[in-house]
Amino acid sequence: MPLVSVASSADSIEATELDSDSCSGLGDGADGGESRPPPLTLRGGCAPYDPAQRVILHLDCNCFFLAVHMWHDPRLEKAGPLVLWQFNDVICISPEAKAAGVRKHMRPTEAFALVEGIGGHMVHAYCRKWPGPRVWYGAYNQASRRVFSWLQAQLSAKLHGKFTLERASIDEAYIDVTAHTGGDIELGGSIAKELMLELERETGIRASVGVARNRLLAKLASIAAKPPADGLFVVSAAEGDGSRSAQDLLARTPAPKLPGLGGRADDLARLGLSTAADLQRLPAEAWRAQLGFGAEAAARLARFSRGHDDDPVRAADPKKSLSVSSWLTDTNLGDLAMKEHTGRGGAGVIIGSGWLFEPHTEGVSNPSRARWILLSLIFDLEERVAQEYLDFGMLPTKLTVSVMGPGWRKEPGPGSTDGKSRSRTAAFPAAA
C-alpha cells in the first residue's frame, strides 16, 4: 500500500512561553469539540541507584483502545467479544476474541468470521468525518493524558516525590519507585496493586503491572500478568523462588517478545528457539552468522536473554520529531492492483514491484484526493504539536511531507512500503 506521512522535527527545538489559551479549539474530545486537559509534567531525572536494588514497575493498560470506546459507549461492556479495526488492520482485541483466534494485524474480514459465531462485534476506530473520512486518534490521546495525569497525581501524593515516571507509549508507563521502597521489591508490588485497583476504579481502565529489578523484566512481567492472569506479577528477588523467579519468567516468555526480535519469529523457530531462556544457549557468533545481528546488537540481545538490562527509567523529554501518516487507501492492495491488465479504463500505471493500477471507470482519478489526505494529516499533526506544546512549551522548526510507494507486502507491515519514496522539507510555519 502507498503511504503518505507528515512530520515535524527540530535541529534545535524552539521554546516558547506556555499559553494554553492560544491552543483553544483544537478538538481533543471524542466528539471533535474543544477539550484541553491540564499540562502534564512528568517528574524529571533518572534514578541513580544500584541496578541490583532497583524497584521498577511497568504498567500497561489492557485493551486500551477498546477501553476508550467503552468509556464513551458503556453498552460495549456487555457486547461480548470485541475487535477494534481501522483501514484493513485489526489493532485491538478483547481477551475473548483473542481466545477465538483473532490476532493483531489480521484482516478485518478474517476477524469478523471468527467472532461472528461467538456473538462478538467489530468496532471501528474513531473517524473524523471532515476532512475524510479518516481514522482519528484524538479521543485516545485525550484518554492517555487523563491516565498519565492521574498517575502523576497519585504517585506524588502517595510517594511524596520519590519516584520517576516515564511515559513509554500512549498506554504504558515505567515507574521507578526505588527511592520510596529502599529496594524492597515486595513493597513495590504493594504499590503496583494499589495503583492497578485505583486506576480501574477512577478511570474504568484496567491495567497489568510487572514489578522487577529492571525495565526488561518489568515489561515481560506485565505481559505475563495479562488476562487471564490476575494483573500483577512481581519477579522475586530470590533466583530459586519457584514460578516467580526471573529465570522462570524468561522460560515462559516467547523469544520474539524480547526487544529487537519482534519480526524474527520464523528465524528463531528455524533454530529451535521458542522462549527467551532458549536464547541463552545461543553462541555469540550465531547471533551474527545465523541471525544477521552486528556485534553490539548481538551482545545486547544476549544480555536480554539472561534478563539483564541496566537502562534507567527516564522522565519525559521533548520529542525530537512528531509524525502522522495514512495509507492512501483503506482497501487491500491486492483488490486494487494486479500484475496483468484487465482492459478496463484504458492504459494502467506500473508502480513498485510490478503492481498495475488501472484508472477509475471514468478514466481519471479524483484530483482532490491527495489534497484531502494532506489536510486531514495536517489536522492530526496540529493536535500532536499542541499536545507537545502543552507538555513542554516547545514548537518544531521543520515540516516534512513524504510519500512511500507500495512494496511487496499487500497488508500493513514490514515490506508494505518498500517502494520508491519522495519527501520535501520546509520551515515549520511561523504562524503556528
TORTI-124692 format. One record per residue (C-alpha): residue number from 1; residue in three letters; x, y, z. Coordinates in Angstrom, 2 decimals, always signed. Example, Ala and Ser with C-alpha at 12.3 -4.5 7.8 and 13.67 -1.06 7.14 Angstrom:
! TORTI-124692
(pt 1; "ALA"; (+12.30; -4.50; +7.80));
(pt 2; "SER"; (+13.67; -1.06; +7.14));
! end
This chain:
! TORTI-124692
(pt 1; "MET"; (+0.00; +0.00; +0.00));
(pt 2; "PRO"; (+1.26; +3.51; -0.71));
(pt 3; "LEU"; (+1.74; +5.60; +2.42));
(pt 4; "VAL"; (+1.82; +9.37; +2.92));
(pt 5; "SER"; (+3.16; +11.00; +6.08));
(pt 6; "VAL"; (+3.63; +14.47; +7.50));
(pt 7; "ALA"; (+6.25; +15.05; +10.18));
(pt 8; "SER"; (+7.59; +17.94; +12.22));
(pt 9; "SER"; (+11.09; +17.90; +13.64));
(pt 10; "ALA"; (+13.77; +20.13; +15.04));
(pt 11; "ASP"; (+17.53; +20.50; +14.78));
(pt 12; "SER"; (+17.08; +22.88; +17.68));
(pt 13; "ILE"; (+13.74; +22.89; +19.48));
(pt 14; "GLU"; (+12.16; +26.31; +19.68));
(pt 15; "ALA"; (+10.96; +27.04; +23.21));
(pt 16; "THR"; (+8.08; +29.40; +23.96));
(pt 17; "GLU"; (+6.16; +30.54; +26.99));
(pt 18; "LEU"; (+3.20; +28.27; +27.79));
(pt 19; "ASP"; (-0.11; +29.91; +26.91));
(pt 20; "SER"; (-2.97; +27.42; +26.98));
(pt 21; "ASP"; (-5.47; +29.98; +25.65));
(pt 22; "SER"; (-3.62; +30.07; +22.33));
(pt 23; "CYS"; (-4.38; +26.36; +21.86));
(pt 24; "SER"; (-8.16; +26.58; +22.09));
(pt 25; "GLY"; (-10.42; +24.85; +19.61));
(pt 26; "LEU"; (-8.01; +22.01; +18.80));
(pt 27; "GLY"; (-10.70; +19.37; +19.22));
(pt 28; "ASP"; (-9.32; +16.73; +21.56));
(pt 29; "GLY"; (-12.69; +15.38; +22.70));
(pt 30; "ALA"; (-14.38; +12.26; +21.32));
(pt 31; "ASP"; (-16.97; +14.39; +19.56));
(pt 32; "GLY"; (-14.34; +16.61; +17.93));
(pt 33; "GLY"; (-15.16; +19.51; +20.27));
(pt 34; "GLU"; (-12.82; +21.58; +22.39));
(pt 35; "SER"; (-11.26; +19.85; +25.37));
(pt 36; "ARG"; (-7.90; +20.82; +26.82));
(pt 37; "PRO"; (-6.57; +18.65; +29.65));
(pt 38; "PRO"; (-4.15; +20.32; +32.08));
(pt 39; "PRO"; (-0.44; +20.49; +31.23));
(pt 40; "LEU"; (+1.37; +17.26; +32.08));
(pt 41; "THR"; (+4.84; +17.43; +33.62));
(pt 42; "LEU"; (+6.42; +14.09; +34.45));
(pt 43; "ARG"; (+8.88; +14.15; +37.30));
(pt 44; "GLY"; (+12.39; +14.66; +35.96));
(pt 45; "GLY"; (+15.67; +12.84; +36.15));
(pt 46; "CYS"; (+16.62; +9.17; +36.24));
(pt 47; "ALA"; (+17.24; +7.31; +39.46));
(pt 48; "PRO"; (+20.98; +6.88; +40.29));
(pt 49; "TYR"; (+20.65; +3.64; +42.24));
(pt 50; "ASP"; (+22.49; +0.33; +42.28));
(pt 51; "PRO"; (+20.80; -1.65; +39.44));
(pt 52; "ALA"; (+20.64; -4.75; +41.64));
(pt 53; "GLN"; (+18.49; -2.88; +44.18));
(pt 54; "ARG"; (+16.15; -1.03; +41.85));
(pt 55; "VAL"; (+12.38; -1.49; +42.03));
(pt 56; "ILE"; (+10.72; -0.78; +38.67));
(pt 57; "LEU"; (+7.08; -1.07; +37.71));
(pt 58; "HIS"; (+5.79; -1.47; +34.17));
(pt 59; "LEU"; (+2.11; -0.54; +33.91));
(pt 60; "ASP"; (+0.33; -1.48; +30.69));
(pt 61; "CYS"; (-3.36; -0.66; +30.12));
(pt 62; "ASN"; (-5.34; -3.71; +28.98));
(pt 63; "CYS"; (-7.14; -3.32; +25.63));
(pt 64; "PHE"; (-6.65; +0.43; +25.95));
(pt 65; "PHE"; (-8.27; +1.45; +22.66));
(pt 66; "LEU"; (-11.35; -0.67; +23.32));
(pt 67; "ALA"; (-11.49; +0.67; +26.88));
(pt 68; "VAL"; (-11.74; +4.20; +25.47));
(pt 69; "HIS"; (-14.71; +3.14; +23.32));
(pt 70; "MET"; (-16.36; +1.54; +26.36));
(pt 71; "TRP"; (-15.86; +4.76; +28.32));
(pt 72; "HIS"; (-17.77; +6.69; +25.65));
(pt 73; "ASP"; (-20.31; +3.90; +24.99));
(pt 74; "PRO"; (-20.94; +1.76; +28.12));
(pt 75; "ARG"; (-23.16; -0.58; +26.08));
(pt 76; "LEU"; (-19.98; -2.18; +24.73));
(pt 77; "GLU"; (-19.16; -3.55; +28.19));
(pt 78; "LYS"; (-21.87; -6.17; +27.68));
(pt 79; "ALA"; (-21.48; -6.60; +23.94));
(pt 80; "GLY"; (-19.41; -9.78; +24.12));
(pt 81; "PRO"; (-16.05; -10.35; +22.35));
(pt 82; "LEU"; (-14.83; -7.16; +20.65));
(pt 83; "VAL"; (-12.38; -6.43; +17.84));
(pt 84; "LEU"; (-11.23; -2.88; +17.03));
(pt 85; "TRP"; (-10.16; -2.24; +13.45));
(pt 86; "GLN"; (-9.08; +0.55; +11.13));
(pt 87; "PHE"; (-8.36; +0.58; +7.41));
(pt 88; "ASN"; (-7.56; -3.07; +6.67));
(pt 89; "ASP"; (-5.98; -3.81; +10.04));
(pt 90; "VAL"; (-7.06; -5.23; +13.44));
(pt 91; "ILE"; (-5.46; -3.08; +16.16));
(pt 92; "CYS"; (-7.03; -4.17; +19.47));
(pt 93; "ILE"; (-8.63; -7.42; +20.66));
(pt 94; "SER"; (-10.59; -8.32; +23.77));
(pt 95; "PRO"; (-9.39; -11.46; +25.63));
(pt 96; "GLU"; (-12.49; -13.39; +24.48));
(pt 97; "ALA"; (-11.84; -12.54; +20.83));
(pt 98; "LYS"; (-8.18; -13.47; +21.23));
(pt 99; "ALA"; (-9.22; -16.85; +22.62));
(pt 100; "ALA"; (-11.29; -17.32; +19.47));
(pt 101; "GLY"; (-8.19; -16.93; +17.32));
(pt 102; "VAL"; (-8.24; -13.23; +16.40));
(pt 103; "ARG"; (-4.76; -11.70; +16.17));
(pt 104; "LYS"; (-3.45; -8.17; +15.78));
(pt 105; "HIS"; (-2.92; -7.04; +12.17));
(pt 106; "MET"; (-5.29; -9.72; +10.93));
(pt 107; "ARG"; (-7.54; -8.62; +8.08));
(pt 108; "PRO"; (-10.91; -7.46; +9.49));
(pt 109; "THR"; (-12.82; -9.84; +7.21));
(pt 110; "GLU"; (-10.95; -12.77; +8.74));
(pt 111; "ALA"; (-11.52; -11.45; +12.28));
(pt 112; "PHE"; (-15.25; -10.99; +11.63));
(pt 113; "ALA"; (-15.57; -14.61; +10.53));
(pt 114; "LEU"; (-14.05; -15.74; +13.84));
(pt 115; "VAL"; (-16.10; -13.56; +16.22));
(pt 116; "GLU"; (-19.44; -13.66; +14.41));
(pt 117; "GLY"; (-20.16; -17.20; +15.58));
(pt 118; "ILE"; (-19.49; -16.43; +19.26));
(pt 119; "GLY"; (-21.67; -13.32; +19.46));
(pt 120; "GLY"; (-18.81; -10.88; +19.05));
(pt 121; "HIS"; (-18.73; -7.47; +17.43));
(pt 122; "MET"; (-16.40; -5.47; +15.21));
(pt 123; "VAL"; (-15.81; -1.89; +16.40));
(pt 124; "HIS"; (-14.30; +0.68; +14.04));
(pt 125; "ALA"; (-11.74; +3.18; +15.31));
(pt 126; "TYR"; (-12.94; +6.76; +15.74));
(pt 127; "CYS"; (-13.16; +8.67; +12.49));
(pt 128; "ARG"; (-13.16; +12.30; +11.57));
(pt 129; "LYS"; (-15.89; +12.92; +9.02));
(pt 130; "TRP"; (-14.31; +16.10; +7.67));
(pt 131; "PRO"; (-11.88; +16.12; +6.08));
(pt 132; "GLY"; (-12.17; +12.48; +5.49));
(pt 133; "PRO"; (-13.47; +10.09; +6.48));
(pt 134; "ARG"; (-10.22; +9.36; +8.29));
(pt 135; "VAL"; (-9.28; +7.49; +11.45));
(pt 136; "TRP"; (-8.84; +10.00; +14.29));
(pt 137; "TYR"; (-6.79; +9.43; +17.45));
(pt 138; "GLY"; (-7.89; +12.50; +19.40));
(pt 139; "ALA"; (-10.13; +10.55; +21.79));
(pt 140; "TYR"; (-7.38; +8.03; +22.53));
(pt 141; "ASN"; (-4.80; +10.77; +23.14));
(pt 142; "GLN"; (-7.18; +12.54; +25.50));
(pt 143; "ALA"; (-7.74; +9.31; +27.47));
(pt 144; "SER"; (-3.98; +8.77; +27.63));
(pt 145; "ARG"; (-3.44; +12.24; +29.08));
(pt 146; "ARG"; (-6.16; +11.53; +31.65));
(pt 147; "VAL"; (-4.44; +8.30; +32.72));
(pt 148; "PHE"; (-0.98; +9.87; +32.98));
(pt 149; "SER"; (-2.27; +12.95; +34.79));
(pt 150; "TRP"; (-3.98; +10.62; +37.27));
(pt 151; "LEU"; (-0.79; +8.56; +37.68));
(pt 152; "GLN"; (+1.27; +11.69; +38.27));
(pt 153; "ALA"; (-1.13; +12.95; +40.93));
(pt 154; "GLN"; (-1.42; +9.60; +42.72));
(pt 155; "LEU"; (+2.31; +8.95; +42.80));
(pt 156; "SER"; (+3.05; +12.48; +44.00));
(pt 157; "ALA"; (+0.55; +12.15; +46.84));
(pt 158; "LYS"; (+1.47; +8.62; +47.93));
(pt 159; "LEU"; (+5.24; +8.55; +47.35));
(pt 160; "HIS"; (+5.97; +12.19; +48.24));
(pt 161; "GLY"; (+8.00; +12.81; +45.10));
(pt 162; "LYS"; (+10.20; +9.72; +45.49));
(pt 163; "PHE"; (+9.60; +8.25; +42.03));
(pt 164; "THR"; (+10.41; +8.65; +38.34));
(pt 165; "LEU"; (+7.60; +8.27; +35.81));
(pt 166; "GLU"; (+8.36; +7.55; +32.17));
(pt 167; "ARG"; (+5.64; +7.65; +29.52));
(pt 168; "ALA"; (+6.64; +4.73; +27.28));
(pt 169; "SER"; (+3.68; +4.91; +24.88));
(pt 170; "ILE"; (+0.06; +6.02; +24.70));
(pt 171; "ASP"; (-0.97; +3.28; +27.16));
(pt 172; "GLU"; (+2.09; +2.16; +29.12));
(pt 173; "ALA"; (+4.48; +3.59; +31.70));
(pt 174; "TYR"; (+7.66; +2.72; +33.58));
(pt 175; "ILE"; (+7.81; +3.84; +37.20));
(pt 176; "ASP"; (+10.99; +3.70; +39.31));
(pt 177; "VAL"; (+9.99; +3.58; +43.00));
(pt 178; "THR"; (+13.41; +2.64; +44.39));
(pt 179; "ALA"; (+13.75; +5.82; +46.44));
(pt 180; "HIS"; (+10.45; +5.20; +48.21));
(pt 181; "THR"; (+10.84; +1.45; +48.74));
(pt 182; "GLY"; (+14.51; +1.38; +49.70));
(pt 183; "GLY"; (+14.92; -1.57; +47.34));
(pt 184; "ASP"; (+12.09; -3.65; +48.87));
(pt 185; "ILE"; (+10.53; -5.33; +45.85));
(pt 186; "GLU"; (+7.56; -6.67; +47.80));
(pt 187; "LEU"; (+6.70; -3.10; +48.80));
(pt 188; "GLY"; (+6.93; -2.27; +45.11));
(pt 189; "GLY"; (+4.36; -5.00; +44.49));
(pt 190; "SER"; (+2.02; -3.45; +47.05));
(pt 191; "ILE"; (+2.31; -0.06; +45.34));
(pt 192; "ALA"; (+1.62; -1.69; +41.98));
(pt 193; "LYS"; (-1.51; -3.48; +43.23));
(pt 194; "GLU"; (-2.89; -0.31; +44.76));
(pt 195; "LEU"; (-2.29; +1.66; +41.55));
(pt 196; "MET"; (-3.87; -1.07; +39.44));
(pt 197; "LEU"; (-7.06; -1.23; +41.54));
(pt 198; "GLU"; (-7.46; +2.54; +41.92));
(pt 199; "LEU"; (-6.85; +3.18; +38.23));
(pt 200; "GLU"; (-9.75; +0.92; +37.32));
(pt 201; "ARG"; (-11.97; +2.45; +39.98));
(pt 202; "GLU"; (-11.21; +6.05; +38.96));
(pt 203; "THR"; (-10.97; +5.75; +35.16));
(pt 204; "GLY"; (-12.59; +2.42; +34.28));
(pt 205; "ILE"; (-9.35; +1.33; +32.58));
(pt 206; "ARG"; (-7.80; -1.95; +33.69));
(pt 207; "ALA"; (-4.06; -2.42; +33.69));
(pt 208; "SER"; (-1.49; -5.16; +34.14));
(pt 209; "VAL"; (+1.63; -4.38; +36.16));
(pt 210; "GLY"; (+5.00; -6.09; +36.31));
(pt 211; "VAL"; (+7.47; -5.39; +39.13));
(pt 212; "ALA"; (+11.14; -6.28; +38.82));
(pt 213; "ARG"; (+14.74; -5.12; +39.24));
(pt 214; "ASN"; (+14.99; -3.72; +35.71));
(pt 215; "ARG"; (+12.92; -2.39; +32.83));
(pt 216; "LEU"; (+13.10; -5.52; +30.70));
(pt 217; "LEU"; (+11.92; -7.93; +33.39));
(pt 218; "ALA"; (+9.21; -5.49; +34.49));
(pt 219; "LYS"; (+7.92; -5.32; +30.91));
(pt 220; "LEU"; (+7.96; -9.11; +30.48));
(pt 221; "ALA"; (+6.27; -9.49; +33.88));
(pt 222; "SER"; (+3.42; -7.16; +32.87));
(pt 223; "ILE"; (+2.90; -9.29; +29.76));
(pt 224; "ALA"; (+2.73; -12.41; +31.95));
(pt 225; "ALA"; (+0.20; -10.61; +34.16));
(pt 226; "LYS"; (-2.26; -10.01; +31.29));
(pt 227; "PRO"; (-5.67; -11.73; +31.39));
(pt 228; "PRO"; (-6.48; -14.47; +32.17));
(pt 229; "ALA"; (-3.83; -13.86; +34.85));
(pt 230; "ASP"; (-4.70; -11.61; +37.82));
(pt 231; "GLY"; (-2.97; -8.46; +36.55));
(pt 232; "LEU"; (+0.09; -8.39; +38.83));
(pt 233; "PHE"; (+3.42; -10.21; +38.50));
(pt 234; "VAL"; (+6.24; -9.49; +40.94));
(pt 235; "VAL"; (+9.56; -11.00; +39.89));
(pt 236; "SER"; (+11.09; -12.49; +43.02));
(pt 237; "ALA"; (+14.42; -11.17; +44.23));
(pt 238; "ALA"; (+15.45; -14.78; +45.01));
(pt 239; "GLU"; (+16.59; -16.71; +41.93));
(pt 240; "GLY"; (+15.28; -20.02; +43.22));
(pt 241; "ASP"; (+11.87; -18.75; +44.21));
(pt 242; "GLY"; (+9.69; -21.01; +42.07));
(pt 243; "SER"; (+7.42; -19.69; +39.35));
(pt 244; "ARG"; (+8.11; -16.03; +40.13));
(pt 245; "SER"; (+11.87; -16.08; +39.53));
(pt 246; "ALA"; (+13.49; -14.17; +36.67));
(pt 247; "GLN"; (+14.61; -17.40; +35.01));
(pt 248; "ASP"; (+11.10; -18.87; +35.13));
(pt 249; "LEU"; (+9.72; -15.68; +33.60));
(pt 250; "LEU"; (+12.25; -15.92; +30.76));
(pt 251; "ALA"; (+11.35; -19.59; +30.27));
(pt 252; "ARG"; (+7.67; -18.72; +29.78));
(pt 253; "THR"; (+8.30; -15.65; +27.58));
(pt 254; "PRO"; (+8.17; -16.22; +23.80));
(pt 255; "ALA"; (+11.53; -15.27; +22.28));
(pt 256; "PRO"; (+10.03; -12.69; +19.86));
(pt 257; "LYS"; (+8.80; -10.69; +22.87));
(pt 258; "LEU"; (+12.36; -9.54; +23.58));
(pt 259; "PRO"; (+13.13; -6.05; +22.22));
(pt 260; "GLY"; (+14.68; -6.30; +18.76));
(pt 261; "LEU"; (+13.26; -9.74; +17.95));
(pt 262; "GLY"; (+9.66; -8.86; +17.14));
(pt 263; "GLY"; (+9.94; -9.66; +13.44));
(pt 264; "ARG"; (+12.24; -12.67; +13.77));
(pt 265; "ALA"; (+9.80; -15.38; +14.86));
(pt 266; "ASP"; (+10.37; -17.54; +11.76));
(pt 267; "ASP"; (+14.17; -17.28; +12.02));
(pt 268; "LEU"; (+14.11; -18.20; +15.70));
(pt 269; "ALA"; (+11.73; -21.13; +15.11));
(pt 270; "ARG"; (+14.06; -22.42; +12.40));
(pt 271; "LEU"; (+16.84; -22.54; +15.01));
(pt 272; "GLY"; (+14.58; -24.26; +17.55));
(pt 273; "LEU"; (+14.45; -21.22; +19.84));
(pt 274; "SER"; (+10.97; -20.65; +21.22));
(pt 275; "THR"; (+11.49; -18.88; +24.56));
(pt 276; "ALA"; (+13.72; -16.10; +25.83));
(pt 277; "ALA"; (+15.52; -18.64; +28.04));
(pt 278; "ASP"; (+16.28; -20.77; +24.96));
(pt 279; "LEU"; (+18.34; -17.88; +23.59));
(pt 280; "GLN"; (+20.80; -18.25; +26.46));
(pt 281; "ARG"; (+22.37; -21.24; +24.76));
(pt 282; "LEU"; (+22.96; -19.36; +21.50));
(pt 283; "PRO"; (+26.71; -18.66; +20.98));
(pt 284; "ALA"; (+27.75; -15.08; +20.25));
(pt 285; "GLU"; (+28.82; -15.96; +16.70));
(pt 286; "ALA"; (+25.38; -17.47; +15.97));
(pt 287; "TRP"; (+23.68; -14.14; +16.67));
(pt 288; "ARG"; (+25.78; -12.70; +13.85));
(pt 289; "ALA"; (+26.13; -15.62; +11.44));
(pt 290; "GLN"; (+22.62; -17.11; +11.63));
(pt 291; "LEU"; (+20.50; -14.11; +12.62));
(pt 292; "GLY"; (+22.48; -11.30; +10.98));
(pt 293; "PHE"; (+22.97; -9.06; +14.02));
(pt 294; "GLY"; (+26.02; -6.85; +14.43));
(pt 295; "ALA"; (+28.35; -7.33; +17.39));
(pt 296; "GLU"; (+26.78; -4.60; +19.53));
(pt 297; "ALA"; (+23.18; -5.71; +18.90));
(pt 298; "ALA"; (+24.14; -9.36; +19.46));
(pt 299; "ALA"; (+25.72; -8.56; +22.82));
(pt 300; "ARG"; (+22.67; -6.56; +23.88));
(pt 301; "LEU"; (+20.26; -9.35; +22.93));
(pt 302; "ALA"; (+22.42; -11.91; +24.72));
(pt 303; "ARG"; (+22.11; -9.81; +27.89));
(pt 304; "PHE"; (+18.35; -9.54; +27.41));
(pt 305; "SER"; (+18.07; -13.32; +27.12));
(pt 306; "ARG"; (+19.51; -13.56; +30.64));
(pt 307; "GLY"; (+17.23; -10.85; +31.99));
(pt 308; "HIS"; (+19.95; -8.19; +32.24));
(pt 309; "ASP"; (+19.09; -4.57; +31.49));
(pt 310; "ASP"; (+20.83; -1.54; +33.01));
(pt 311; "ASP"; (+18.82; +1.14; +31.20));
(pt 312; "PRO"; (+17.34; +3.62; +33.69));
(pt 313; "VAL"; (+13.78; +4.88; +33.87));
(pt 314; "ARG"; (+13.79; +8.42; +32.50));
(pt 315; "ALA"; (+11.24; +11.17; +32.86));
(pt 316; "ALA"; (+9.71; +12.54; +29.68));
(pt 317; "ASP"; (+11.83; +14.63; +27.35));
(pt 318; "PRO"; (+10.60; +16.72; +24.41));
(pt 319; "LYS"; (+10.27; +14.55; +21.32));
(pt 320; "LYS"; (+12.78; +15.09; +18.52));
(pt 321; "SER"; (+10.04; +14.64; +15.93));
(pt 322; "LEU"; (+6.27; +14.25; +15.61));
(pt 323; "SER"; (+4.69; +12.41; +12.70));
(pt 324; "VAL"; (+1.33; +11.28; +11.37));
(pt 325; "SER"; (+0.69; +9.01; +8.40));
(pt 326; "SER"; (-2.09; +7.50; +6.33));
(pt 327; "TRP"; (-2.48; +4.75; +3.80));
(pt 328; "LEU"; (-3.74; +6.18; +0.55));
(pt 329; "THR"; (-6.49; +3.55; +0.56));
(pt 330; "ASP"; (-8.42; +1.58; +3.16));
(pt 331; "THR"; (-8.74; -1.34; +0.75));
(pt 332; "ASN"; (-6.37; -4.28; +0.44));
(pt 333; "LEU"; (-3.75; -3.53; -2.20));
(pt 334; "GLY"; (-4.46; -6.87; -3.88));
(pt 335; "ASP"; (-8.02; -5.72; -4.57));
(pt 336; "LEU"; (-6.80; -2.56; -6.28));
(pt 337; "ALA"; (-3.62; -3.57; -8.05));
(pt 338; "MET"; (-2.93; -6.51; -10.32));
(pt 339; "LYS"; (+0.02; -7.85; -12.25));
(pt 340; "GLU"; (-1.94; -8.13; -15.50));
(pt 341; "HIS"; (-4.17; -5.61; -17.27));
(pt 342; "THR"; (-7.91; -6.40; -17.35));
(pt 343; "GLY"; (-8.63; -3.94; -20.16));
(pt 344; "ARG"; (-10.76; -1.64; -18.02));
(pt 345; "GLY"; (-10.47; +2.14; -18.28));
(pt 346; "GLY"; (-7.57; +2.44; -20.68));
(pt 347; "ALA"; (-3.86; +2.17; -20.01));
(pt 348; "GLY"; (-2.71; +1.39; -16.49));
(pt 349; "VAL"; (+0.27; +2.64; -14.49));
(pt 350; "ILE"; (+3.04; +0.34; -13.23));
(pt 351; "ILE"; (+4.15; +1.15; -9.67));
(pt 352; "GLY"; (+6.56; -0.53; -7.25));
(pt 353; "SER"; (+7.41; -4.17; -7.87));
(pt 354; "GLY"; (+5.17; -4.61; -10.91));
(pt 355; "TRP"; (+1.80; -3.55; -9.49));
(pt 356; "LEU"; (-0.60; -2.39; -12.21));
(pt 357; "PHE"; (-3.04; +0.37; -11.27));
(pt 358; "GLU"; (-5.91; +0.87; -13.70));
(pt 359; "PRO"; (-7.83; +4.19; -13.98));
(pt 360; "HIS"; (-11.26; +4.54; -12.42));
(pt 361; "THR"; (-14.23; +3.70; -14.62));
(pt 362; "GLU"; (-14.47; +7.34; -15.68));
(pt 363; "GLY"; (-10.86; +7.16; -16.85));
(pt 364; "VAL"; (-9.42; +9.58; -14.27));
(pt 365; "SER"; (-8.79; +9.58; -10.54));
(pt 366; "ASN"; (-10.22; +12.21; -8.21));
(pt 367; "PRO"; (-7.70; +15.08; -8.46));
(pt 368; "SER"; (-8.64; +16.40; -5.00));
(pt 369; "ARG"; (-7.95; +13.11; -3.17));
(pt 370; "ALA"; (-4.34; +13.98; -2.29));
(pt 371; "ARG"; (-5.38; +17.41; -1.00));
(pt 372; "TRP"; (-7.98; +15.94; +1.35));
(pt 373; "ILE"; (-5.47; +13.42; +2.71));
(pt 374; "LEU"; (-2.90; +16.15; +3.35));
(pt 375; "LEU"; (-5.49; +18.36; +5.05));
(pt 376; "SER"; (-6.56; +15.57; +7.39));
(pt 377; "LEU"; (-2.92; +14.80; +8.20));
(pt 378; "ILE"; (-2.28; +18.46; +8.97));
(pt 379; "PHE"; (-5.18; +18.49; +11.44));
(pt 380; "ASP"; (-3.80; +15.34; +13.11));
(pt 381; "LEU"; (-0.31; +16.83; +13.29));
(pt 382; "GLU"; (-1.72; +20.04; +14.75));
(pt 383; "GLU"; (-3.14; +18.04; +17.66));
(pt 384; "ARG"; (+0.21; +16.34; +18.25));
(pt 385; "VAL"; (+2.08; +19.66; +18.14));
(pt 386; "ALA"; (-0.44; +21.26; +20.51));
(pt 387; "GLN"; (-0.06; +18.38; +22.99));
(pt 388; "GLU"; (+3.73; +18.72; +22.91));
(pt 389; "TYR"; (+3.35; +22.46; +23.40));
(pt 390; "LEU"; (+1.13; +21.93; +26.43));
(pt 391; "ASP"; (+3.62; +19.43; +27.90));
(pt 392; "PHE"; (+6.87; +21.28; +27.21));
(pt 393; "GLY"; (+6.09; +24.73; +25.77));
(pt 394; "MET"; (+8.06; +23.92; +22.62));
(pt 395; "LEU"; (+7.39; +24.09; +18.88));
(pt 396; "PRO"; (+9.09; +22.34; +15.92));
(pt 397; "THR"; (+11.26; +24.15; +13.40));
(pt 398; "LYS"; (+10.88; +21.90; +10.31));
(pt 399; "LEU"; (+7.99; +20.32; +8.40));
(pt 400; "THR"; (+8.43; +17.30; +6.11));
(pt 401; "VAL"; (+5.93; +15.65; +3.74));
(pt 402; "SER"; (+6.77; +12.15; +2.48));
(pt 403; "VAL"; (+5.17; +9.63; +0.12));
(pt 404; "MET"; (+6.28; +5.98; +0.26));
(pt 405; "GLY"; (+5.35; +3.74; -2.63));
(pt 406; "PRO"; (+3.95; +0.19; -2.32));
(pt 407; "GLY"; (+6.32; -2.70; -1.74));
(pt 408; "TRP"; (+5.99; -6.46; -1.94));
(pt 409; "ARG"; (+3.56; -6.87; +1.00));
(pt 410; "LYS"; (-0.17; -6.27; +0.43));
(pt 411; "GLU"; (-1.18; -5.59; +4.06));
(pt 412; "PRO"; (+0.33; -3.10; +6.55));
(pt 413; "GLY"; (+3.61; -4.41; +7.95));
(pt 414; "PRO"; (+7.26; -4.94; +7.01));
(pt 415; "GLY"; (+7.70; -4.67; +3.26));
(pt 416; "SER"; (+4.45; -2.80; +2.60));
(pt 417; "THR"; (+6.23; +0.50; +1.91));
(pt 418; "ASP"; (+9.44; -0.74; +0.33));
(pt 419; "GLY"; (+8.71; +1.10; -2.92));
(pt 420; "LYS"; (+10.18; +4.38; -4.04));
(pt 421; "SER"; (+9.80; +7.33; -1.69));
(pt 422; "ARG"; (+9.77; +11.09; -2.10));
(pt 423; "SER"; (+9.91; +13.85; +0.52));
(pt 424; "ARG"; (+10.06; +17.62; +0.80));
(pt 425; "THR"; (+11.13; +19.67; +3.85));
(pt 426; "ALA"; (+10.42; +23.30; +4.70));
(pt 427; "ALA"; (+10.48; +25.58; +7.73));
(pt 428; "PHE"; (+7.66; +24.97; +10.19));
(pt 429; "PRO"; (+5.02; +27.69; +9.66));
(pt 430; "ALA"; (+5.88; +30.66; +11.84));
(pt 431; "ALA"; (+2.20; +31.46; +12.37));
(pt 432; "ALA"; (+1.83; +28.23; +14.36));
! end
